[in-house]
C-alpha cells in the first residue's frame, strides 16, 4: 500500500530464479495489457532487469538463491501510464 512493499518467499531450494511482479491497479488478478500486449500496469523483474520489446531473458533477470536465502529490490516501471 505504500511506496515500498516487502514480502518473504519461503521454502525455495537453492538455485536460479526469476521473480516477476506487477501492481494490480484494476483488481482483476492479472496484468492488464493494451495494444500488442503492452502492460497497462506497473511491473518489474528480479535483477531489476529492463524490458526491451518483450520480457527480459532468463539470464538477464535471474538471481541465485543460496542456502541462506537472499534479498532483491525490484523497481516497478510503467509503459502506458
C-alpha positions as CSV (number, residue, x, y, z in Angstrom):
1,X,0.0,0.0,0.0
2,X,3.0,2.3,0.3
3,X,6.0,3.3,-1.8
4,X,7.8,0.1,-0.6
5,X,6.3,-3.3,-0.2
6,X,8.2,-6.2,1.3
7,X,7.4,-9.9,1.1
8,X,9.2,-13.2,2.1
9,X,9.2,-16.2,-0.1
10,X,9.6,-19.4,2.0
11,X,10.8,-22.8,1.1
12,X,12.8,-22.1,-2.1
13,X,15.6,-24.6,-2.8
14,X,18.9,-23.1,-3.6
15,X,19.2,-22.3,-7.4
16,X,18.5,-19.7,-10.1
17,X,15.1,-18.0,-10.2
18,X,13.4,-15.1,-11.9
19,X,10.8,-13.0,-10.0
20,X,8.2,-11.1,-12.0
21,X,5.8,-8.8,-10.2
22,X,3.1,-6.3,-11.1
23,X,0.8,-3.9,-9.3
24,X,-2.8,-4.9,-9.9
25,X,-4.3,-1.5,-10.2
26,X,-7.7,-2.7,-11.6
27,X,-8.1,-5.6,-9.1
28,X,-8.6,-8.2,-11.8
29,X,-5.8,-10.5,-10.6
30,X,-4.0,-10.4,-13.9
31,X,-1.6,-8.0,-15.6
32,X,-3.7,-5.6,-17.7
33,X,-2.5,-5.2,-21.2
34,X,-3.3,-2.9,-24.1
35,X,-2.5,-3.0,-27.8
36,X,0.1,-5.6,-28.8
37,X,0.2,-6.9,-25.2
38,X,1.9,-3.8,-23.8
39,X,1.3,-3.7,-20.0
40,X,-1.1,-1.1,-18.7
41,X,0.0,-1.7,-15.0
42,X,3.4,-1.2,-13.3
43,X,5.6,-4.3,-13.5
44,X,9.2,-5.4,-12.7
45,X,11.6,-8.3,-12.8
46,X,14.3,-9.6,-10.5
47,X,17.8,-8.2,-11.0
48,X,16.0,-5.0,-11.9
49,X,16.1,-6.2,-15.5
50,X,14.6,-3.8,-18.0
51,X,12.2,-4.6,-20.8
52,X,13.2,-4.2,-24.4
53,X,10.5,-5.3,-26.9
54,X,9.3,-8.1,-24.6
55,X,10.3,-9.5,-21.2
56,X,13.9,-9.9,-20.3
57,X,15.7,-13.2,-20.9
58,X,16.1,-15.6,-18.1
59,X,19.9,-14.9,-17.9
60,X,19.3,-11.2,-17.6
61,X,16.6,-11.4,-14.9
62,X,17.8,-14.4,-13.0
63,X,19.1,-14.3,-9.4
64,X,20.9,-17.0,-7.5
65,X,19.3,-18.0,-4.2
66,X,21.8,-19.7,-1.8
67,X,21.1,-21.9,1.2
68,X,20.9,-18.8,3.4
69,X,18.5,-17.0,1.1
70,X,18.9,-13.6,-0.4
71,X,17.3,-10.2,-1.0
72,X,16.1,-8.5,-4.1
73,X,15.0,-4.9,-4.8
74,X,12.6,-4.6,-7.8
75,X,11.6,-1.3,-9.3
76,X,8.1,-1.2,-10.8
77,X,8.0,0.5,-14.2
78,X,5.1,1.8,-16.3
79,X,4.9,2.0,-20.1
80,X,1.3,3.0,-20.6
81,X,0.8,5.4,-17.7
